[in-house]
């Protein structure tokens, strides 16, 4: 996701309240313009920060329909699948993100949103793909 904390920390009550207000506002903007990509991205990130993973997943799926070849959109969708417990879908979507040009492999290896995916047996395929992309880049 855009802000790359090493570990997700618990939000204070004030941060939760402020985030809830922002979610309400941005959700209203999105209701008026469901194709407003930047607003959808903020809303998806806010839902994830608030721990509302199913809602964040729904937004990321909507973004993927609007921008099916956008590497960051696909990466964020993979993160949402992982957080929602859909590891196989997360792995498949992560592979699509890499094919679309996602290349922050250092972050991918430590992103807390992908912790479930890194435990999945199919993640070995992603590791192999990352290695092959790195070799081609060198």
Backbone as CSV, one residue per row, in Angstrom:
resi,resn,N_x,N_y,N_z,CA_x,CA_y,CA_z,C_x,C_y,C_z
1,UNK,0.829,-1.146,0.000,0.000,0.000,0.000,0.897,1.240,0.000
2,UNK,0.351,2.419,-0.308,1.205,3.581,-0.478,2.129,3.873,0.691
3,UNK,1.641,3.991,1.899,2.511,4.192,3.046,3.020,2.828,3.444
4,UNK,4.327,2.716,3.593,4.919,1.407,3.797,5.443,1.247,5.228
5,UNK,4.568,1.118,6.196,5.065,0.881,7.548,5.602,-0.540,7.655
6,UNK,6.635,-0.728,8.467,7.165,-2.074,8.655,6.169,-2.953,9.393
7,UNK,5.453,-2.365,10.321,4.475,-3.104,11.106,3.265,-2.201,11.289
8,UNK,2.101,-2.781,11.181,0.900,-1.978,11.406,0.738,-1.774,12.906
9,UNK,0.678,-0.521,13.307,0.462,-0.231,14.716,-1.015,0.046,14.934
10,UNK,-1.433,-0.160,16.148,-2.824,0.091,16.494,-3.080,1.598,16.486
11,UNK,-4.227,1.972,15.916,-4.591,3.386,15.855,-5.099,3.864,17.213
12,UNK,-4.790,5.115,17.518,-5.353,5.715,18.724,-6.833,5.978,18.481
13,UNK,-7.569,6.276,19.523,-8.999,6.588,19.356,-9.198,7.804,18.457
14,UNK,-8.354,8.790,18.649,-8.459,9.994,17.818,-8.200,9.663,16.348
15,UNK,-7.165,8.851,16.098,-6.867,8.448,14.720,-8.025,7.639,14.127
16,UNK,-8.627,6.779,14.936,-9.785,6.012,14.466,-10.931,6.944,14.091
17,UNK,-11.207,7.903,14.958,-12.289,8.860,14.703,-12.021,9.665,13.444
18,UNK,-10.794,10.173,13.325,-10.434,10.962,12.147,-10.541,10.119,10.875
19,UNK,-10.119,8.882,10.970,-10.196,7.984,9.822,-11.648,7.681,9.466
20,UNK,-12.485,7.488,10.462,-13.913,7.255,10.215,-14.555,8.448,9.497
21,UNK,-14.184,9.648,9.905,-14.708,10.856,9.254,-14.241,10.907,7.802
22,UNK,-12.964,10.629,7.590,-12.433,10.636,6.225,-13.115,9.565,5.371
23,UNK,-13.324,8.388,5.934,-14.003,7.308,5.201,-15.394,7.753,4.782
24,UNK,-16.139,8.339,5.703,-17.494,8.809,5.370,-17.464,9.826,4.242
25,UNK,-16.521,10.769,4.324,-16.425,11.807,3.306,-16.066,11.208,1.942
26,UNK,-15.005,10.411,1.909,-14.533,9.840,0.642,-15.569,8.865,0.078
27,UNK,-16.242,8.123,0.930,-17.299,7.212,0.455,-18.400,8.007,-0.242
28,UNK,-18.714,9.173,0.276,-19.705,10.037,-0.361,-19.245,10.503,-1.730
29,UNK,-17.966,10.843,-1.840,-17.405,11.251,-3.129,-17.503,10.092,-4.118
30,UNK,-17.158,8.897,-3.671,-17.182,7.717,-4.535,-18.615,7.361,-4.945
31,UNK,-19.573,7.569,-4.033,-20.981,7.311,-4.408,-21.401,8.223,-5.564
32,UNK,-20.915,9.451,-5.551,-21.257,10.391,-6.621,-20.485,10.115,-7.905
33,UNK,-19.265,9.583,-7.774,-18.442,9.302,-8.952,-17.704,7.977,-8.740
34,UNK,-18.350,6.849,-9.044,-17.762,5.528,-8.797,-16.499,5.223,-9.606
35,UNK,-16.161,6.055,-10.577,-14.959,5.837,-11.379,-13.828,6.799,-10.999
36,UNK,-13.973,7.510,-9.892,-12.961,8.463,-9.429,-11.833,7.659,-8.774
37,UNK,-10.831,7.331,-9.590,-9.778,6.402,-9.186,-9.032,6.876,-7.941
38,UNK,-8.646,8.135,-7.905,-7.876,8.626,-6.764,-8.674,8.527,-5.468
39,UNK,-9.960,8.842,-5.526,-10.805,8.729,-4.332,-10.948,7.269,-3.917
40,UNK,-11.090,6.387,-4.887,-11.179,4.947,-4.577,-9.902,4.459,-3.908
41,UNK,-8.759,4.930,-4.391,-7.490,4.511,-3.788,-7.388,4.961,-2.340
42,UNK,-7.769,6.197,-2.074,-7.744,6.705,-0.694,-8.720,5.899,0.162
43,UNK,-9.917,5.660,-0.349,-10.924,4.920,0.411,-10.457,3.499,0.706
44,UNK,-9.888,2.832,-0.281,-9.377,1.478,-0.060,-8.286,1.450,0.997
45,UNK,-7.366,2.402,0.925,-6.292,2.490,1.926,-6.868,2.770,3.316
46,UNK,-7.845,3.668,3.377,-8.458,3.992,4.666,-9.166,2.779,5.273
47,UNK,-9.906,2.061,4.457,-10.578,0.850,4.956,-9.549,-0.132,5.517
48,UNK,-8.458,-0.304,4.796,-7.424,-1.240,5.247,-6.809,-0.765,6.558
49,UNK,-6.469,0.510,6.637,-5.900,1.047,7.883,-6.858,0.867,9.052
50,UNK,-8.145,0.940,8.775,-9.172,0.820,9.827,-9.464,-0.640,10.159
51,UNK,-8.862,-1.570,9.406,-9.081,-2.987,9.658,-10.342,-3.523,8.988
52,UNK,-10.907,-2.759,8.077,-12.133,-3.147,7.370,-11.727,-3.808,6.049
53,UNK,-11.172,-5.024,6.163,-10.538,-5.686,5.030,-11.513,-6.084,3.929
54,UNK,-12.701,-6.508,4.271,-13.673,-6.873,3.234,-14.068,-5.652,2.405
55,UNK,-14.248,-4.514,3.054,-14.580,-3.281,2.343,-13.410,-2.830,1.470
56,UNK,-12.203,-2.928,2.011,-11.014,-2.582,1.235,-10.862,-3.478,0.015
57,UNK,-11.154,-4.757,0.191,-11.100,-5.704,-0.921,-12.108,-5.317,-2.004
58,UNK,-13.305,-4.970,-1.596,-14.336,-4.573,-2.557,-13.870,-3.366,-3.377
59,UNK,-13.259,-2.398,-2.723,-12.760,-1.204,-3.411,-11.612,-1.571,-4.351
60,UNK,-10.698,-2.415,-3.884,-9.571,-2.800,-4.734,-10.035,-3.607,-5.946
61,UNK,-11.061,-4.413,-5.791,-11.621,-5.123,-6.943,-12.230,-4.132,-7.940
62,UNK,-12.886,-3.108,-7.426,-13.450,-2.067,-8.284,-12.338,-1.333,-9.040
63,UNK,-11.259,-1.017,-8.347,-10.120,-0.363,-8.989,-9.508,-1.246,-10.073
64,UNK,-9.418,-2.552,-9.802,-8.843,-3.475,-10.781,-9.708,-3.562,-12.038
65,UNK,-11.010,-3.375,-11.894,-11.872,-3.336,-13.076,-11.621,-2.060,-13.880
66,UNK,-11.368,-0.958,-13.180,-11.108,0.310,-13.855,-9.706,0.373,-14.462
67,UNK,-8.741,-0.267,-13.799,-7.337,-0.233,-14.247,-6.742,-1.649,-14.187
68,UNK,-7.169,-2.518,-15.088,-6.757,-3.932,-15.022,-5.276,-4.202,-15.287
69,UNK,-4.552,-3.261,-15.835,-3.133,-3.472,-16.137,-2.203,-2.619,-15.269
70,UNK,-2.764,-1.950,-14.284,-1.988,-1.087,-13.393,-1.311,-1.945,-12.318
71,UNK,0.013,-1.964,-12.340,0.778,-2.823,-11.429,0.482,-2.533,-9.957
72,UNK,0.384,-1.245,-9.583,0.116,-0.916,-8.174,-1.298,-1.299,-7.769
73,UNK,-2.248,-1.121,-8.657,-3.629,-1.522,-8.362,-3.670,-3.025,-8.126
74,UNK,-2.988,-3.779,-8.982,-2.964,-5.243,-8.826,-2.234,-5.651,-7.546
75,UNK,-1.142,-4.966,-7.233,-0.414,-5.266,-6.000,-1.308,-5.023,-4.779
76,UNK,-1.998,-3.889,-4.772,-2.893,-3.584,-3.650,-4.042,-4.588,-3.564
77,UNK,-4.536,-5.039,-4.702,-5.581,-6.065,-4.707,-5.040,-7.364,-4.102
78,UNK,-3.812,-7.726,-4.450,-3.193,-8.918,-3.857,-3.088,-8.772,-2.344
79,UNK,-2.713,-7.586,-1.887,-2.638,-7.337,-0.440,-4.011,-7.500,0.206
80,UNK,-5.038,-6.974,-0.435,-6.391,-7.089,0.110,-6.850,-8.543,0.154
81,UNK,-6.556,-9.293,-0.897,-6.895,-10.722,-0.876,-6.193,-11.415,0.289
82,UNK,-4.927,-11.087,0.495,-4.169,-11.692,1.587,-4.791,-11.351,2.943
83,UNK,-5.097,-10.079,3.146,-5.686,-9.648,4.426,-7.054,-10.270,4.665
84,UNK,-7.788,-10.541,3.575,-9.116,-11.145,3.701,-9.046,-12.674,3.787
85,UNK,-7.831,-13.219,3.759,-7.671,-14.665,3.914,-7.796,-15.469,2.632
86,UNK,-7.693,-14.823,1.486,-7.788,-15.502,0.188,-6.381,-15.635,-0.406
87,UNK,-5.576,-16.500,0.183,-4.161,-16.593,-0.192,-3.945,-17.003,-1.643
88,UNK,-4.714,-17.974,-2.139,-4.519,-18.425,-3.521,-4.810,-17.290,-4.507
89,UNK,-5.869,-16.549,-4.267,-6.179,-15.392,-5.129,-5.093,-14.327,-5.011
90,UNK,-4.581,-14.148,-3.795,-3.522,-13.154,-3.579,-2.283,-13.519,-4.386
91,UNK,-1.896,-14.783,-4.368,-0.712,-15.225,-5.105,-0.914,-15.002,-6.605
92,UNK,-2.078,-15.391,-7.122,-2.366,-15.221,-8.551,-2.347,-13.744,-8.945
93,UNK,-2.897,-12.890,-8.101,-2.952,-11.465,-8.395,-1.573,-10.825,-8.261
94,UNK,-0.798,-11.299,-7.319,0.570,-10.805,-7.163,1.396,-11.138,-8.410
95,UNK,1.182,-12.304,-8.945,1.878,-12.679,-10.180,1.471,-11.738,-11.327
96,UNK,0.184,-11.407,-11.400,-0.284,-10.446,-12.418,0.377,-9.086,-12.215
97,UNK,0.511,-8.672,-10.953,1.137,-7.374,-10.657,2.582,-7.351,-11.142
98,UNK,3.304,-8.426,-10.915,4.700,-8.509,-11.360,4.754,-8.502,-12.888
99,UNK,3.857,-9.243,-13.523,3.801,-9.252,-14.992,3.473,-7.865,-15.544
100,UNK,2.703,-7.090,-14.773,2.327,-5.732,-15.200,3.422,-4.707,-14.902
101,UNK,4.476,-5.135,-14.204,5.598,-4.229,-13.967,5.907,-3.912,-12.522
102,UNK,5.186,-4.501,-11.576,5.512,-4.243,-10.167,6.913,-4.774,-9.898
103,UNK,7.779,-3.952,-9.276,9.158,-4.392,-9.096,9.790,-4.000,-7.752
104,UNK,8.986,-3.625,-6.776,9.545,-3.315,-5.457,9.619,-4.616,-4.655
105,UNK,10.558,-5.458,-5.065,10.639,-6.799,-4.496,11.104,-6.794,-3.043
106,UNK,11.893,-5.798,-2.680,12.327,-5.689,-1.287,11.104,-5.481,-0.383
107,UNK,10.184,-4.584,-0.791,8.982,-4.334,-0.006,8.065,-5.557,-0.013
108,UNK,7.940,-6.187,-1.168,7.098,-7.370,-1.288,7.517,-8.432,-0.258
109,UNK,8.813,-8.549,-0.023,9.308,-9.581,0.889,9.061,-9.267,2.363
110,UNK,8.652,-8.018,2.673,8.404,-7.685,4.087,7.077,-6.974,4.341
111,UNK,6.290,-6.748,3.305,4.998,-6.075,3.454,4.119,-6.881,4.415
112,UNK,3.704,-6.285,5.540,2.888,-7.040,6.506,1.544,-7.486,5.929
113,UNK,1.049,-6.798,4.912,-0.222,-7.196,4.303,-0.108,-8.543,3.591
114,UNK,1.100,-8.928,3.226,1.301,-10.175,2.492,1.819,-11.317,3.364
115,UNK,1.768,-11.159,4.666,2.277,-12.199,5.567,1.611,-13.547,5.299
116,UNK,0.301,-13.561,5.080,-0.411,-14.819,4.790,0.078,-15.456,3.500
117,UNK,0.341,-14.632,2.519,0.743,-15.122,1.203,2.132,-15.745,1.252
118,UNK,3.032,-15.128,1.992,4.394,-15.668,2.064,4.416,-17.057,2.705
119,UNK,3.378,-17.418,3.446,3.275,-18.753,4.053,2.640,-19.764,3.099
120,UNK,2.010,-19.287,2.041,1.292,-20.144,1.111,2.287,-20.905,0.216
121,UNK,2.053,-22.200,0.001,2.986,-22.990,-0.820,3.200,-22.409,-2.226
122,UNK,2.202,-21.790,-2.801,2.322,-21.249,-4.157,3.198,-20.003,-4.215
123,UNK,3.574,-19.460,-3.062,4.418,-18.269,-3.062,5.798,-18.570,-3.637
124,UNK,6.203,-19.828,-3.620,7.489,-20.210,-4.207,7.545,-19.811,-5.683
125,UNK,6.413,-19.884,-6.356,6.327,-19.484,-7.763,6.614,-17.978,-7.901
126,UNK,6.109,-17.203,-6.952,6.360,-15.755,-6.962,7.842,-15.490,-6.734
127,UNK,8.432,-16.182,-5.761,9.876,-16.012,-5.499,10.683,-16.296,-6.764
128,UNK,10.337,-17.375,-7.463,11.047,-17.734,-8.690,10.873,-16.646,-9.749
129,UNK,9.666,-16.120,-9.853,9.393,-15.061,-10.837,10.208,-13.814,-10.494
130,UNK,10.280,-13.461,-9.215,11.054,-12.303,-8.778,12.522,-12.501,-9.143
131,UNK,13.036,-13.686,-8.886,14.443,-13.954,-9.222,14.688,-13.806,-10.723
132,UNK,13.771,-14.329,-11.528,13.967,-14.236,-12.985,13.867,-12.788,-13.462
133,UNK,12.980,-11.998,-12.869,12.857,-10.583,-13.237,14.131,-9.841,-12.835
134,UNK,14.669,-10.118,-11.653,15.898,-9.471,-11.191,17.068,-9.808,-12.118
135,UNK,17.166,-11.063,-12.535,18.264,-11.494,-13.396,18.180,-10.769,-14.743
136,UNK,16.985,-10.655,-15.305,16.814,-9.961,-16.584,17.166,-8.486,-16.465
137,UNK,16.889,-7.887,-15.290,17.150,-6.460,-15.089,18.649,-6.167,-14.962
138,UNK,19.399,-7.156,-14.540,20.854,-6.934,-14.308,21.645,-7.027,-15.553
